[in-house]
């Protein structure tokens, strides 16, 4: 039988190791649509929300996936790759 404290620590560590687990269901939905190649405007139309709402979700996704602005890397592509690799 496993010690409940050990199991708890493993689960906490696993959650920390996978930043995708930090995303809300809506952020996951937005990321899924990003993975389909949809623009923010198209995502807004599909989800029946404003472009601003989608932009907020995308910013939150970048933050939670620890993807700061970088001139040499495309954060949207990196976020989608993380999603597809999960």
Secondary structure in CASP SS format (residue, H / E / C, confidence):
PFRMAT SS
TARGET T0000
AUTHOR 0000-0000-0000
METHOD secondary structure of the structure
MODEL  1
X C 1.00
X C 1.00
X C 1.00
X H 1.00
X H 1.00
X H 1.00
X H 1.00
X H 1.00
X H 1.00
X H 1.00
X H 1.00
X H 1.00
X H 1.00
X H 1.00
X H 1.00
X H 1.00
X H 1.00
X C 1.00
X H 1.00
X H 1.00
X H 1.00
X H 1.00
X C 1.00
X C 1.00
X H 1.00
X H 1.00
X H 1.00
X H 1.00
X H 1.00
X H 1.00
X H 1.00
X H 1.00
X H 1.00
X H 1.00
X H 1.00
X C 1.00
X C 1.00
X C 1.00
X C 1.00
X H 1.00
X H 1.00
X H 1.00
X H 1.00
X H 1.00
X H 1.00
X H 1.00
X H 1.00
X C 1.00
X C 1.00
X C 1.00
X H 1.00
X H 1.00
X H 1.00
X H 1.00
X H 1.00
X H 1.00
X H 1.00
X H 1.00
X H 1.00
X H 1.00
X H 1.00
X H 1.00
X H 1.00
X H 1.00
X C 1.00
X C 1.00
X C 1.00
X C 1.00
X C 1.00
X C 1.00
X C 1.00
X C 1.00
X C 1.00
X C 1.00
X H 1.00
X H 1.00
X H 1.00
X H 1.00
X H 1.00
X H 1.00
X H 1.00
X H 1.00
X H 1.00
X H 1.00
X C 1.00
X C 1.00
END
